Amino acid sequence: MTLSVGGIVAAAEAQAGFGESEPWLHRNLAALIESLNRDGTLDADGMAAAERNLTARTADRLFGLKWVAEHPAIAAEPIEAPVFLTGLPRSGTTYFQYLFDHDPSFRLIRTWQGIMPQPPPGADPESVTRRKAIEAEIRGKLRPREIEGFAALHLHDADGPEECHAFLEQAYAAAGFFNLYDAPGYFEFLMDELDLAAAYRVHKRQLQLLQWQLPRRRWALKYPNHVITMDAILEVYPEARFAMTHRDPVQVLASIAKMTLSLRQARYAAVDPHRVGRQMLHFIRRHIDRILAFDSGPNASRVTHVDYYRLVAEPAAEMAQAYRGLGLEMPDEVAAAIAAWRRDNPKGARGRNDYALEQFGLSAEETTELFADYSARFAIPSEAEGIRRDR
């Protein structure tokens, strides 16, 4: 089985009942499909799941275009001063997002909205209950095989906050594709050639659809890979601010390699851990390069930096500091809600997530040296030092 742009778009048009009007995005899809067909060895189930997922996300985009065509006011919805929650993958961004979810002044994407973003909930509020009820079933169909230990790998709840990955999938512009698929050619295309501003215009339209006919609230938008696109984000969202978590990159690398191995094992008959390790070393290095480049540029002040270890040890205090960095004040009731949630969700409650660099053919010494510039710039301690310091 091979994938094709024409086949995926035609199937999505049939689902949405609306014709494609953004053909410039097909270049992104073509790059991903070429890499899937050439670089890796997806098994039959994995290839079928990729086709289903890409068709579903394309249909989501076309459904959105259909809504805007029928209701032009959607395109005028302002997305005011959004906060992008980001940081290297596996640096605590999901945990960070869950803390922001305790502040009702923010709007976050919900898990069911990621999988079923249409219809706009403000236009069809009765659909919300139905979509929540079938979210798990749909997610299960899109995942080719159950991922062992997923609950410990990734914080996730049926009606919890969700990241922006699915919305960027609509434009075939999600760096997380490289964690799902052995597609190095696509990742290089994304980093060096893909029009990221065009992708975030699709992202913005999806937020407008979700917000339409509902009270306006500031969006808090989590995705680790936002760090590679911050300049493009500011083109589309000129009022955007960023809150960036920082964790020992040695641990980040070991953890993202473990997650990537697990995700790919659900899609491929055989996965080489050492190949995953080499790819993820490059993946994290390219993320770091983008962080450092933005930090040395004219918009560096738009980022408030968050210490992962303090966030875990004293979440309310570190969140208050993050709020101040964003020019906000954290209400007392939010601090109390965060403290209560932390008591109810202690570390390790969802299982252990054990990983080691050696499994992936990497060494802590080599990795520490390769990422020394990043650690020095943001005064990031080693994992052991950070835990000991804030115990």
MILO-125705 format. One line per 10 residues: their letters; for each residue x, y, z of N, C-alpha, C. Coordinates in steps of 0.001 Angstrom, whole numbers, plus 500000, padded with zeros to 6 digits. Last residue first. Layout:
# residues N
a) X/Y/Z/X/Y/Z/X/Y/Z  ...;
This chain:
# residues 391
rdrrigeaes) 514079/519731/546391/513410/518716/547220/512931/519355/548519  515501/521307/544694/514126/521710/544998/513353/520688/545825  518056/520106/544477/517931/521524/544842/516525/521868/545335  517494/517529/543556/518083/517720/544888/517882/519163/545375  516522/518105/540995/515657/517423/541960/516178/517640/543378  518782/519375/539861/517508/520054/539936/516581/519438/540957  520754/517358/540026/520929/518617/540743/519607/519355/540911  519645/515392/538328/519911/515085/539737/520048/516358/540567  519530/516802/535873/518314/516283/536493/518532/516023/537988  521585/519787/535962/521357/518388/535621/520091/517917/536334;
piafrasyda) 520078/523083/535452/520878/522087/536178/520712/520706/535568  520411/525757/533314/519629/524541/533545/520501/523537/534286  520836/528453/532441/521220/527988/533779/520414/526753/534190  520482/529129/529825/519311/529229/530685/519556/528657/532092  523081/528868/528765/522303/530083/528492/521164/530232/529478  523868/526272/529518/524542/527449/530085/523687/528700/529912  522189/524676/527980/522141/524587/529443/522771/525808/530091  523025/525439/525379/521645/525651/525815/521554/525650/527342  525687/524595/525372/525353/525991/525106/523957/526332/525599  525595/521812/525794/526131/522694/526846/525752/524147/526620;
fletteeasl) 524881/519727/524227/523831/520675/524577/524286/521705/525606  527165/518210/523942/526508/518710/522734/525477/519791/523036  527731/517504/526612/528634/518388/525874/527947/519005/524658  525574/515807/527165/525808/517000/527987/526689/517998/527247  526055/513786/525288/524875/514636/525168/525035/515919/525970  528404/512597/526241/528361/513176/524903/527211/514164/524771  527506/511771/528789/528642/512677/528651/528624/513381/527291  525426/509974/528302/525128/511226/528982/526254/512238/528797  525287/508464/525062/525892/508589/526387/525561/509953/526976  523368/506123/523067/523853/507463/523392/524457/507462/524789;
gfqelaydnr) 521859/503946/522304/523204/504086/521779/523828/505440/522033  519528/503705/523639/519453/504304/522310/520838/504568/521711  520110/502778/526110/519216/501954/525301/519207/502421/523842  521460/504915/527234/522239/503785/526724/521395/502880/525832  519567/506651/528288/520195/506966/527002/520890/505763/526391  516601/505273/529602/518039/505497/529749/518637/505726/528369  513559/505243/531535/514278/505346/530269/515747/505626/530559  510318/504754/532879/511756/504549/532989/512400/504619/531602  507776/505875/534278/508263/506025/532910/509785/505958/532949  505215/504385/536236/506597/504808/536085/506949/504890/534597;
gragkpndrr) 501866/505642/536878/502847/504638/536479/504233/505240/536323  500389/507682/537795/499909/507029/536568/500905/505997/536040  501767/508656/539950/500450/508069/540201/499928/507317/538987  504164/509960/539586/504185/508516/539537/502836/507856/539721  503401/512691/541652/504286/512138/540639/504299/510612/540734  499891/513027/542442/501313/512996/542784/502137/512358/541671  497243/514377/542262/497976/513795/541133/499473/513775/541434  496229/515616/544463/495450/514519/543902/496177/513793/542769  498079/517651/544879/497873/516637/545927/497166/515404/545360  497670/519105/542532/498961/518439/542752/498840/517366/543835;
waaiaaaved) 495108/520101/542973/495330/519162/541864/496638/518404/542058  495597/521846/545118/494702/520697/545301/494931/519656/544209  497276/523737/543914/497762/522967/545061/496906/521719/545275  495510/524762/541986/496742/524080/541573/497274/523206/542709  493616/525971/543597/493210/524863/542731/494422/524071/542262  495151/527989/544795/494554/526958/545630/494156/525739/544795  495788/529532/542537/496865/528927/543332/496321/527787/544193  493211/530346/541893/493941/529492/540956/495088/528791/541679  492561/531991/543995/491787/530765/543839/492448/529806/542849  494288/534155/543624/494504/533256/544759/493763/531938/544577;
pmelglgrya) 495346/534704/540198/494383/534821/541299/494649/533799/542407  498329/536032/539028/497606/534780/539228/496649/534926/540405  498616/538648/536760/498648/538268/538163/497804/537010/538342  500785/539280/533917/499520/538941/534544/499718/538702/536029  503012/539356/532266/502319/540603/532548/500968/540398/533196  504406/537075/532091/503452/537328/531008/502682/538625/531204  505752/537110/534470/506520/537253/533246/505650/537536/532039  503608/536551/536157/504221/537891/536195/505048/538132/534939  503188/533865/535459/502145/534868/535222/502756/536268/535186  505565/532767/536446/505277/532726/535010/504219/533755/534645;
qameaapeav) 505177/533153/539185/506286/533831/538511/506064/533861/537004  503009/531463/539558/502852/532890/539848/503952/533695/539173  504233/529034/538948/503185/529554/538077/502965/531048/538311  505894/528770/541143/506504/528950/539828/505482/529461/538816  503934/528496/543163/504902/529591/543209/505529/529843/541846  502542/526191/542351/501822/527456/542501/502792/528637/542481  504562/524133/542288/503883/524597/541078/503181/525939/541231  507220/523209/543405/506357/524264/543943/505544/524871/542810  508227/521009/541900/508334/521038/543361/507352/522027/543995  507679/521558/539218/507241/520290/539795/507218/520367/541322;
lryydvhtvr) 508835/524079/538968/507431/523897/538586/506873/522618/539198  511469/523593/539605/510666/524395/540532/509174/524233/540236  512075/522115/537320/512215/521488/538632/511446/522269/539693  511668/523885/535123/510899/522637/535246/510924/522093/536669  511402/527266/535127/512266/526187/535611/511422/524947/535867  510636/529252/532388/510086/528524/533530/511010/527355/533870  510576/532498/530942/511227/531198/531088/510858/530554/532419  508741/534225/528545/509042/534085/529963/509503/532652/530194  509257/536071/525629/509312/534743/526244/509566/534880/527741  509542/538533/524576/508189/537970/524555/508118/536599/525235;
sanpgsdfal) 512167/539185/524427/511436/539592/525631/510009/539070/525663  512991/538478/521866/513317/537593/522988/512512/537929/524241  512726/539754/519472/511500/539430/520201/511738/538538/521414  515150/540094/518146/514465/541272/518679/513231/540971/519516  517318/537300/519183/516648/538194/518247/515860/539288/518930  518255/535352/520778/519208/536409/520427/518595/537443/519484  516124/533641/520957/516562/534313/522175/517546/535439/521885  516059/532548/518422/514987/533470/518819/515416/534279/520037  518381/530968/518601/518281/532013/517585/517206/533026/517954  517706/529202/520666/518819/530136/520856/518777/531264/519830;
irdihrrifh) 515552/527809/519464/515372/528536/520721/516452/529593/520889  516828/526664/517244/515758/527647/517034/515507/528460/518311  518617/524933/518534/519127/525986/517655/518077/527065/517416  516829/523194/519810/517675/524090/520604/518209/525230/519745  515788/521838/517577/514907/522639/518430/515724/523648/519241  518118/520579/516738/517499/521573/515862/516489/522429/516623  518537/518850/518916/519537/519869/518588/518927/520961/517696  516319/517173/518751/516427/518095/519883/517444/519199/519582  516959/515857/516293/515660/516519/516499/515758/517567/517611  519415/514618/516827/519328/515667/515809/518062/516506/515990;
lmqrgvrhpd) 518455/512812/518750/519560/513723/519073/519552/514903/518107  516607/511400/517263/516119/512308/518298/517212/513237/518803  518293/509904/515559/517328/510850/515003/516870/511856/516053  519710/508349/517376/520420/509291/516508/519471/510350/515950  517548/506878/518551/518421/507734/519349/519149/508763/518509  516509/505447/516368/515673/506420/517061/516543/507395/517850  518734/503805/515937/518315/504742/514887/517425/505837/515489  518644/502364/518311/519797/503217/518047/519499/504215/516927  516224/500906/518135/516371/501964/519146/517552/502889/518871  514510/500140/515299/515871/500092/515824/516047/501213/516846;
vaayraqrls) 511573/498299/515009/512126/499641/515218/513491/499490/515875  509230/496509/513075/510510/496501/513787/511053/497920/513852  506687/497163/512184/506949/495790/512627/508237/495697/513426  505207/500214/513310/506196/499507/512504/506404/498104/513069  503411/501265/515117/503171/501488/513692/504081/500681/512779  504132/501016/517689/502714/500805/517417/502394/500919/515933  506726/501814/517597/506487/500369/517737/505014/500023/517533  506419/504569/517628/506726/503895/516357/506502/502390/516447  505869/505059/520325/504907/505459/519298/505159/504718/517987  508228/504067/521539/506918/503489/521859/505888/503806/520790;
ltmkaisalv) 510190/505745/520414/510273/504300/520245/508906/503658/520478  509257/508206/521388/509290/507958/519952/509364/506469/519664  509655/507864/524170/508308/508069/523630/508263/507757/522136  512472/507546/524241/511579/506495/524752/510181/506648/524177  513254/510008/523174/513633/508776/522480/512736/507619/522927  512303/511691/525120/511686/511769/523786/512071/510548/522953  513969/510882/527282/512524/510727/527360/511860/510781/525989  516563/511526/526446/516241/510146/526819/514737/509912/526798  516231/514316/526041/516578/513427/524928/516212/511980/525247  515643/515210/528650/514718/515467/527543/514966/514479/526410;
qvpdrhtmaf) 517980/514535/529961/516744/513834/530300/515686/514011/529216  519651/516362/528657/520000/514937/528663/518758/514107/528967  518566/518863/529204/518364/518282/527868/518799/516823/527754  516759/519654/532028/518031/519070/531612/517866/518391/530241  514288/522037/531023/514685/520852/531777/516013/520354/531214  512068/524709/530871/513449/524270/530643/513785/523130/531600  509230/526160/529166/509813/525346/530224/511227/524905/529843  508022/529293/528329/508873/528190/527896/509481/527467/529092  505494/531131/527042/506002/530657/528332/506715/529338/528050  504991/533946/524945/505422/532563/525089/505855/532303/526527;
raepyvelia) 502415/535860/523304/503491/535730/524279/503785/534241/524448  501093/537652/520471/501400/536417/521198/502521/536621/522207  500229/539610/518809/500168/539889/520245/500604/538684/521089  500341/538593/516191/501305/539632/516602/501315/539931/518098  500053/535809/514840/499517/536284/516122/500454/537374/516663  501487/535575/512491/500055/535286/512480/499357/535834/513724  504070/536277/513162/503487/536795/511918/501972/536673/511935  504474/534765/515439/504296/536208/515594/503804/536871/514309  504828/532244/514274/503678/532481/515146/503423/533974/515286  507295/532614/513024/506091/532444/512204/504832/532696/513030;
dmtivhnpyk) 508940/532725/515303/508875/533870/514380/507617/533800/513524  508499/530163/516414/508058/531361/517124/508008/532592/516235  508953/527512/515744/508135/528322/514840/507771/529682/515423  510085/525852/517533/510776/525962/516251/510080/526926/515307  508397/525880/519716/509691/526559/519847/510412/526705/518511  506201/524330/519226/506054/525769/518961/507420/526459/519000  506694/521791/520144/507326/522177/518885/507000/523596/518444  505069/521500/522410/506516/521689/522557/507155/522256/521298  502191/523286/522831/502820/522342/521904/504326/522525/522047  499288/524889/524020/500486/524108/524306/500908/523237/523131;
lawrrrplqw) 497915/527859/524619/498078/526910/523521/499393/526163/523664  495359/529654/525868/496653/529097/526286/496870/527852/525432  493493/532515/524903/493887/531130/524641/495239/530830/525273  491228/534457/526744/492590/534335/526229/492938/532851/526055  487846/534413/525582/488838/534263/526641/490210/534126/525989  484594/535416/524732/486020/535425/524400/486872/535311/525654  481784/533261/524668/482495/534370/525317/483989/534287/525016  480936/532158/521300/481182/531891/522714/481852/533110/523338  480856/532550/518607/479583/532564/519329/479728/532110/520786  483985/530981/518085/482842/531688/517504/481556/531459/518305;
qllqlqrkhv) 485989/529321/518957/485642/530481/519774/484337/531140/519330  486394/527428/516999/486074/526974/518349/485562/528112/519225  487044/529110/514827/485875/528241/514768/485447/527791/516166  489444/530223/515741/488290/531082/515471/486996/530280/515426  491043/527938/515780/490714/528613/517036/489501/529519/516858  491162/527470/513026/490540/526473/513891/490194/527070/515248  492544/529728/512166/491157/529537/511737/490452/528511/512625  495062/529220/513299/494253/530339/513787/492792/530165/513394  495880/527020/511724/495765/526887/513182/494852/527986/513732  496121/528316/509275/495154/527226/509428/494862/527014/510918;
ryaaaldled) 498199/529989/509986/496931/530590/509590/495806/529553/509618  500221/528196/510427/499590/528808/511598/498358/529628/511229  500881/527590/507777/500351/526542/508655/499649/527145/509861  501909/530015/506924/500690/529505/506289/500052/528431/507155  504208/530038/508529/503181/531058/508729/501861/530619/508105  505718/527952/507461/505122/527787/508778/504063/528848/509061  506301/526449/504722/505796/527777/505055/505030/527679/506372  509227/524395/504680/507785/524517/504860/507405/525940/505273  512062/524258/504644/511322/524705/503475/509855/525016/503719  513324/523403/507015/514068/524236/506066/513228/524845/504941;
mlfefygpad) 511658/521854/508647/512567/522828/509253/513116/523830/508240  510286/520232/506803/509560/521116/507716/510466/522217/508254  512440/518853/505626/511588/519726/504814/510852/520723/505704  513293/517371/507822/514196/518380/507245/513412/519348/506366  511016/515744/508173/511429/516666/509232/512366/517740/508692  510980/514252/505773/509910/515208/506055/510342/516212/507122  513270/512696/506135/513186/513630/505015/512114/514674/505229  512646/511068/508347/513636/512148/508491/513584/513157/507344  510469/509347/509473/510365/510177/508269/511344/511344/508345  509037/507219/511117/510454/507279/510730/510521/508013/509393;
ylnffgaaay) 506469/508760/513080/506924/508082/511867/508431/508245/511658  506028/510065/515495/505127/508988/515086/505737/508121/514000  507994/511949/515478/507945/511014/516592/507049/509827/516272  507413/513374/513237/508693/512661/513255/508795/511725/514451  505051/514647/513821/505000/513555/512855/506275/512715/512921  505729/516829/515371/505472/515569/516048/505263/514393/515109  505682/518982/513716/506981/518327/513920/506817/516991/514629  503170/519451/511444/503417/519098/512836/504758/518385/512966  501938/520146/509056/503064/520959/509516/503397/520685/510975  499574/519741/507662/500695/518811/507449/502006/519471/507893;
aqelfahcee) 497458/521217/508413/498319/521840/507403/499545/520981/507109  496451/519501/510310/495562/519937/509229/496340/520596/508088  498472/519327/512179/498332/518233/511221/497429/518646/510057  497847/521484/513729/498954/521639/512786/499000/520490/511791  495789/520296/515141/495474/521470/514323/496598/521754/513323  497082/518235/516513/496072/517892/515503/495742/519072/514603  498839/519741/518272/499348/518854/517231/498309/518599/516136  498346/521365/520420/497993/521881/519100/498355/520930/517960  497007/519437/523237/497983/520285/522557/497528/520601/521133  494291/519662/525605/494989/519002/524506/495963/519978/523860;
pgdadhlhla) 492965/519103/528891/493498/519986/527858/494323/519213/526844  490444/516474/529305/491517/517349/529726/491971/518270/528618  488586/514550/528998/488130/515934/528821/489189/516915/529306  490272/512284/529239/489259/512338/528186/488734/513745/527947  493747/513066/529686/492435/512756/530234/491379/513019/529161  497197/512547/530077/496080/512655/529147/494798/512254/529842  500628/512585/530037/499475/512983/530820/498309/513273/529884  502527/509923/528901/501929/511204/528515/500673/511451/529332  503629/507603/530025/504398/508375/529054/503860/509783/528880  501689/506494/531596/502885/507005/532268/503717/507875/531336;
afgeierprl) 499851/505807/529625/499427/506693/530704/500618/507283/531447  501198/503936/528033/500983/505293/527516/500613/506269/528630  501985/501272/528387/502440/502276/529338/502187/503701/528916  501881/500427/524983/502098/499962/526352/502619/501102/527221  499450/501405/522876/500824/501716/523250/501011/501370/524721  497502/499465/520645/497639/500076/521962/499114/500268/522311  497672/500403/517230/497749/499383/518271/497942/500091/519608  496858/502698/515750/496848/501361/515162/496934/500239/516169  494567/505126/516479/495793/504533/516981/495851/503083/516526  492051/505638/515472/493174/506285/514809/494507/505730/515278;
kgrieaeiak) 490440/504214/517195/490476/503813/515791/491675/504413/515073  490830/505641/519563/491244/504254/519473/491341/503764/518050  489611/508047/518950/491061/508021/519190/491591/506598/519077  486952/507178/518834/487614/507695/517634/489128/507640/517792  486524/506418/521517/486338/505454/520428/487073/505910/519167  486946/508784/522897/487831/507652/523138/487729/506627/522020  484826/510411/521909/486229/510780/521706/487146/509581/521853  482168/510050/522388/482783/509161/521391/484254/509475/521142  481513/511911/524345/481205/510503/524575/481936/509590/523609  482171/514365/523254/482918/513874/524412/482732/512372/524574;
rrtvsepdag) 480190/514485/521305/481596/514393/520900/482466/513917/522054  477856/514735/522827/478036/513588/521928/479497/513396/521570  478308/517167/524110/478132/515944/524895/478373/514709/524039  478431/518870/521842/479569/518728/522738/479475/517432/523534  476133/519253/520422/477096/518283/519896/478215/517991/520878  474782/521318/521599/474319/519962/521906/475300/518897/521412  475900/523631/520507/476314/523198/521850/475874/521789/522194  476704/524774/517827/475987/523519/518058/476374/522971/519431  478076/527141/517934/476975/527032/516981/476126/525800/517225  480036/526676/519796/479107/527769/520030/477902/527724/519119;
pppqpmigqw) 481505/524583/518664/480643/524297/519813/479673/525425/520129  481556/524034/515199/481914/524967/516272/480976/524781/517465  481351/520410/514649/481034/521802/514355/481508/522730/515474  484924/519989/514611/483714/520546/514024/482493/519756/514520  487017/518611/515856/486931/520061/516025/485667/520699/515471  487749/515921/517149/486482/516292/516497/486275/517801/516621  490335/515865/518225/489917/514786/517335/488673/515160/516535  490391/518267/519677/491500/517913/518811/491104/516875/517788  488087/518170/521172/488172/519166/520106/489328/518875/519163  488668/516253/523048/487650/515936/522045/487633/516946/520910;
trilrfspdh) 490572/517642/524614/490946/516437/523865/489941/516129/522765  490438/521230/524125/490083/520010/524835/490427/518794/523980  492444/524119/524358/491885/523092/523494/491577/521867/524355  491523/526608/526764/492460/525616/526257/491729/524658/525323  491231/529883/527851/490584/528822/527081/491675/527908/526541  491403/531492/531053/492041/530966/529848/491132/529954/529166  489985/531978/533303/490121/533108/532378/490804/532692/531076  490090/529781/534945/488960/529886/534013/489039/531081/533077  492801/527890/535557/492436/529307/535514/491314/529488/534496  493581/525335/535300/492858/525670/536525/492459/527135/536579;
dflyqfyttg) 495153/525073/533099/493751/524689/532945/492936/524971/534202  497719/525536/533886/496978/526660/533306/495492/526342/533202  498316/522884/534600/498249/523918/535634/497489/525134/535122  498369/521604/532150/497353/521207/533119/497233/522230/534244  500666/522818/531071/499354/523065/530483/498233/522719/531469  502642/521623/532648/502472/523077/532661/501074/523440/532158  502403/518976/531736/502150/519297/533143/501855/520792/533300  503283/519463/529122/501921/518968/529367/501510/519237/530808  505933/520357/529481/504945/521259/528883/503508/520772/529118  508175/519034/530452/507117/519397/531396/506025/520261/530807;
srplgtlfvp) 509817/518358/528377/510351/519267/529390/509265/519761/530344  509146/516913/526146/509415/516169/527381/510047/517041/528468  510472/519198/523774/509611/518053/524053/510092/517297/525294  511257/522458/525088/511683/521229/524428/510701/520096/524731  508364/524601/525029/509618/524152/525622/510055/522906/524877  505236/526305/525729/506160/525527/524914/507437/525229/525688  502321/527928/525235/503038/527160/526252/503940/526176/525531  501403/531016/524226/501871/529739/523696/502751/529076/524752  498645/532970/524639/499861/532525/525312/500214/531146/524770  497186/535615/522653/497307/534217/523078/498648/533948/523756;
aeipeaaiap) 495850/538242/522199/496993/538022/523105/497118/536579/523571  492908/537133/520764/493553/538237/521467/494640/537741/522419  491705/536653/517850/492385/535803/518832/493329/536724/519591  488595/537773/516584/489951/538107/517044/490473/537075/518036  486858/536714/513755/487013/536480/515194/488430/536848/515631  486566/536831/511068/486846/538099/511742/487006/537942/513247  485825/534362/510214/487173/534807/509849/487552/536126/510508  483140/534283/510977/484119/533477/511714/485532/533990/511458  481672/535665/509141/482024/536356/510380/483061/535586/511185  480935/533951/507063/482176/534735/506932/482595/535451/508221;
heavwklgfl) 479658/531134/506865/479541/532124/507945/480818/532974/507960  480274/529565/504698/478853/529776/504995/478631/530860/506042  483055/529607/504777/482370/530015/503541/480906/530336/503804  483449/528539/507325/483818/529937/507072/483138/530452/505806  482572/525901/506912/481919/526750/507904/482215/528227/507643  484466/525096/504991/483036/525118/504660/482277/526017/505633  486830/525166/506427/486660/526068/505285/485193/526197/504903  486230/523056/508202/486430/524415/508687/486256/525440/507589  486143/520909/506420/484933/521254/507176/485046/522693/507704  488846/520967/505709/487834/521295/504711/486490/521622/505369;
rdatratlnr) 490058/520184/508135/490389/521484/507534/489314/521906/506529  488934/517643/508452/488724/518674/509473/488972/520060/508884  490021/516370/506193/488580/516618/506248/488244/517663/507305  492657/516231/507063/492338/517012/505875/490852/517337/505843  492341/514512/509225/492780/515882/509487/492526/516782/508265  491459/512189/507858/490623/512816/508880/491034/514260/509132  493673/511635/506220/492373/511927/505617/491471/512646/506613  495585/511120/508156/495780/512241/507247/494481/512618/506539  494416/508817/509397/494679/510039/510154/494822/511244/509241  494248/506946/507320/493042/507375/508026/493255/508702/508727;
eaaamgdadl) 496999/506719/506669/496036/507192/505668/494755/507692/506338  497984/505687/509065/498466/506978/508574/497491/507558/507560  496646/503222/509112/496350/504216/510150/496823/505597/509726  497842/501979/506923/496400/502234/506902/496011/503282/507933  500465/501831/507885/500175/502609/506680/498691/502945/506603  500101/500141/510115/500619/501489/510290/500321/502380/509095  499228/497789/508910/498355/498485/509847/498792/499927/510033  501497/497183/507347/500206/497419/506704/499252/498177/507630  504361/499090/508588/503643/497858/508285/502253/498206/507753  506755/501291/507237/505483/501147/507929/504851/499802/507578;
tgdrnlseil) 509598/501862/506994/508978/500596/506582/507716/500394/507404  510933/504967/505652/510646/503972/506679/510015/502724/506109  511405/506574/503386/512378/506527/504475/512160/505378/505448  509306/506359/501411/510711/506119/501073/511577/505803/502288  506769/506887/502347/506916/505827/501352/508374/505424/501134  507295/509017/504062/506713/507783/504592/506927/506620/503632  508260/510909/502228/509144/510413/503277/508609/509112/503875  505984/511324/500678/507221/510836/500045/508152/510240/501086  504257/512329/502645/503962/511049/502001/505212/510467/501346  505539/514778/503258/505332/513769/504288/505113/512392/503663;
aalnrhlwpe) 505463/516070/500774/506756/515818/501415/506623/514741/502486  502709/516234/500350/503530/515446/499426/504880/515107/500053  501983/517990/502381/501489/516614/502406/502336/515723/501510  503247/520288/501426/503603/519735/502736/503195/518267/502825  501903/520668/499047/503366/520468/499010/503844/519858/500330  499348/521268/499767/499608/519915/499277/501107/519629/499193  498964/523888/500353/499333/523013/501463/499695/521605/500996  498015/525014/498051/499418/525267/498386/499892/524404/499563  495278/524577/497913/496171/523577/497304/497643/523805/497614  492815/525235/499327/494152/525608/499810/495181/524638/499227;
segfgaqaea) 490378/524266/498699/490662/525627/498235/492006/526132/498749  488545/521325/497961/489816/521897/498409/489984/523306/497847  484985/521271/498508/486179/521134/497700/487389/521836/498293  482938/519310/500623/483451/520646/500275/484778/520465/499555  482198/517134/502089/481232/517713/501163/481637/519104/500733  483860/515755/503765/483465/517107/504148/482353/517671/503274  484228/513286/502480/483756/513328/503860/483173/514690/504210  485168/514107/499968/483927/513337/500041/483353/513367/501453  487538/515336/500733/486493/516139/500093/485143/515421/500160  488935/513080/501644/488558/514128/502593/487460/515024/502025;
aaviggvslt) 489339/511704/499255/488568/511070/500325/488092/512108/501338  490919/513597/497908/489622/513197/497359/488751/512557/498434  493201/513679/499555/492379/514876/499388/490994/514507/498864  494157/511026/499284/493801/511555/500600/492885/512759/500459  494645/510856/496503/493725/509944/497165/493249/510468/498501  496537/512907/496048/495241/512932/495399/494220/512050/496085  498734/512028/497568/498073/513288/497881/496662/513287/497308  498911/508610/498598/498992/509622/497553/498239/510870/497996  500660/505694/499839/499786/506851/500020/499953/507811/498853  500569/502193/499141/501258/503486/499138/500225/504595/499264;
m) 500843/498805/500000/500000/500000/500000/500875/501241/500000;
